[in-house]
């Protein structure tokens, strides 16, 4: 049985919405970035892992993420003047483990620094850091869609990002990347 046929058995009946487990399993086929959203709160760093970081707008420059409404970290991030988004390197598995801990212990064994210009925590060696200011938030079921105005971006060498796909952390394989520039496909029009 091929993968396409096997996937058909997991779908909901025609005209019916899938149950949450089936829906989550289906969407696990969409790769996402692994990013730490962080800010300073009462003089201490706070942050959480998200797999929903995305570009929202070029005019104005906006990014966004979905924060779990049940998170004890989300309220501090929503109240922060500035936040940072540190994209994890493909080798940052220790950071993922650290951010599964209770909120106050997440930064203990992680290399980070407080950015001099924006004041928010930045993970050392992140291939991309985006600095932002909370701009808007929208209720999104059991999550909140948070939009941030981009204040600055910083890149750090050629490191590749960690990716979440199929319910697992994985790496991008540069040997299997498409050579065409995506803009040549007409997606910018």
C-alpha positions as CSV (number, residue, x, y, z in Angstrom):
1,X,0.0,0.0,0.0
2,X,1.5,3.4,-0.9
3,X,1.6,6.4,1.4
4,X,-1.2,8.2,-0.5
5,X,-3.6,5.3,-0.1
6,X,-2.7,4.9,3.6
7,X,-3.3,8.6,4.2
8,X,-6.9,8.3,2.8
9,X,-7.8,5.9,5.6
10,X,-7.0,8.6,8.2
11,X,-9.3,11.2,6.7
12,X,-12.8,12.0,8.0
13,X,-15.8,10.9,6.0
14,X,-17.0,13.2,3.2
15,X,-18.8,16.2,4.6
16,X,-17.6,15.7,8.2
17,X,-14.9,17.6,10.0
18,X,-12.0,15.4,11.2
19,X,-11.7,14.7,14.9
20,X,-8.8,16.6,16.7
21,X,-6.4,13.5,16.7
22,X,-6.9,12.9,12.9
23,X,-6.5,16.6,12.2
24,X,-3.3,16.9,14.2
25,X,-1.9,13.7,12.5
26,X,-2.8,15.1,9.0
27,X,-1.2,18.5,9.7
28,X,2.0,16.9,11.1
29,X,2.9,16.5,7.4
30,X,3.5,20.2,7.2
31,X,7.1,21.1,8.4
32,X,7.4,24.0,10.8
33,X,10.2,26.0,12.3
34,X,11.3,25.6,15.9
35,X,11.6,29.0,17.6
36,X,12.0,30.3,21.1
37,X,9.9,33.5,21.7
38,X,11.3,35.3,24.6
39,X,11.2,38.6,26.7
40,X,12.4,39.9,30.0
41,X,9.9,39.8,32.8
42,X,10.6,41.2,36.3
43,X,14.4,41.1,35.4
44,X,14.4,37.5,34.3
45,X,14.1,35.9,30.9
46,X,10.9,34.1,30.0
47,X,10.3,32.2,26.8
48,X,8.5,29.3,25.1
49,X,9.0,27.1,22.2
50,X,6.7,27.6,19.2
51,X,6.3,25.8,15.9
52,X,4.1,28.5,14.4
53,X,6.4,31.4,13.8
54,X,5.7,33.0,10.4
55,X,6.0,36.1,8.3
56,X,2.8,38.0,8.3
57,X,3.4,41.2,6.3
58,X,6.1,43.1,4.4
59,X,4.3,46.5,4.7
60,X,4.5,47.0,7.6
61,X,7.0,44.3,8.5
62,X,5.1,41.9,10.8
63,X,5.7,38.4,12.1
64,X,3.4,36.2,14.2
65,X,3.1,33.1,16.2
66,X,0.4,31.1,18.0
67,X,0.6,31.0,21.8
68,X,-1.2,28.3,23.7
69,X,-3.9,30.0,25.8
70,X,-3.0,27.6,28.7
71,X,0.6,28.7,28.8
72,X,1.8,30.4,32.0
73,X,4.5,32.2,29.8
74,X,2.1,33.7,27.3
75,X,0.8,36.6,29.5
76,X,4.4,37.8,30.2
77,X,5.2,37.8,26.5
78,X,2.0,39.7,25.6
79,X,2.9,42.4,28.2
80,X,6.5,42.8,27.1
81,X,7.7,46.0,25.3
82,X,10.0,43.9,23.1
83,X,10.3,40.3,22.3
84,X,12.8,38.2,20.4
85,X,12.3,35.2,18.2
86,X,15.4,32.9,18.2
87,X,15.3,30.3,15.4
88,X,16.9,27.1,16.7
89,X,19.9,25.5,14.9
90,X,19.5,21.9,13.7
91,X,21.8,20.9,16.6
92,X,19.9,22.7,19.4
93,X,18.2,19.6,20.9
94,X,19.4,20.6,24.4
95,X,17.5,23.9,24.0
96,X,14.3,22.0,23.2
97,X,14.8,19.8,26.3
98,X,15.4,22.9,28.4
99,X,12.3,24.6,27.2
100,X,10.2,21.6,28.2
101,X,11.0,22.4,31.9
102,X,9.0,24.7,34.1
103,X,9.1,28.4,33.1
104,X,11.6,29.5,35.7
105,X,14.1,26.8,34.8
106,X,14.2,27.1,31.0
107,X,17.1,29.4,30.6
108,X,19.3,27.8,33.3
109,X,21.3,25.5,31.0
110,X,20.9,27.5,27.8
111,X,23.5,29.9,26.4
112,X,21.8,33.3,26.0
113,X,22.4,37.0,26.4
114,X,20.3,40.1,26.9
115,X,20.4,42.1,23.7
116,X,21.9,45.5,24.3
117,X,19.7,47.4,21.9
118,X,16.3,45.8,22.5
119,X,16.7,44.3,26.0
120,X,15.2,40.9,25.2
121,X,16.9,37.5,25.6
122,X,18.6,36.0,22.6
123,X,19.8,32.5,22.3
124,X,23.5,32.3,21.4
125,X,24.2,31.0,17.9
126,X,20.7,31.2,16.6
127,X,20.8,31.3,12.8
128,X,18.2,34.0,12.8
129,X,16.9,36.4,15.5
130,X,13.9,38.7,14.9
131,X,13.3,41.5,17.3
132,X,9.7,42.7,17.6
133,X,7.2,44.7,19.5
134,X,3.8,43.2,20.2
135,X,1.4,44.7,17.7
136,X,-1.9,42.8,17.8
137,X,-3.5,39.7,19.1
138,X,-6.5,37.7,18.0
139,X,-8.4,34.9,19.6
140,X,-7.8,31.7,17.8
141,X,-9.6,28.9,19.6
142,X,-7.3,27.4,22.3
143,X,-4.5,29.7,21.1
144,X,-3.9,33.4,20.7
145,X,-2.5,34.6,17.3
146,X,0.1,37.2,18.3
147,X,1.4,39.6,15.7
148,X,4.7,41.6,16.3
149,X,6.0,44.6,14.5
150,X,9.6,43.8,13.3
151,X,12.2,46.1,14.8
152,X,15.3,44.3,13.5
153,X,16.7,41.0,12.2
154,X,20.1,39.4,12.7
155,X,21.5,36.4,11.0
156,X,24.4,34.3,12.4
157,X,26.4,32.4,9.8
158,X,25.2,29.6,7.5
159,X,23.7,27.3,10.2
160,X,20.6,25.4,9.2
161,X,17.4,25.5,11.3
162,X,15.8,22.7,13.3
163,X,12.5,21.6,11.8
164,X,9.5,19.8,13.2
165,X,7.7,17.4,10.8
166,X,5.8,14.2,11.2
167,X,5.7,14.6,15.0
168,X,9.5,14.7,15.2
169,X,12.4,17.1,15.3
170,X,14.4,16.8,12.1
171,X,16.9,18.5,9.9
172,X,16.8,20.0,6.4
173,X,18.9,18.0,4.0
174,X,20.8,20.4,1.7
175,X,21.4,17.5,-0.7
176,X,17.7,17.4,-1.4
177,X,16.9,21.1,-1.7
178,X,15.2,22.4,-4.8
179,X,17.6,24.5,-6.8
180,X,15.1,27.0,-8.1
181,X,14.7,30.3,-6.4
182,X,11.1,30.3,-5.0
183,X,10.5,33.7,-6.5
184,X,11.0,32.3,-9.9
185,X,7.9,30.2,-9.3
186,X,5.7,33.3,-9.3
187,X,4.7,33.2,-5.6
188,X,5.6,36.8,-5.2
189,X,2.9,38.0,-7.6
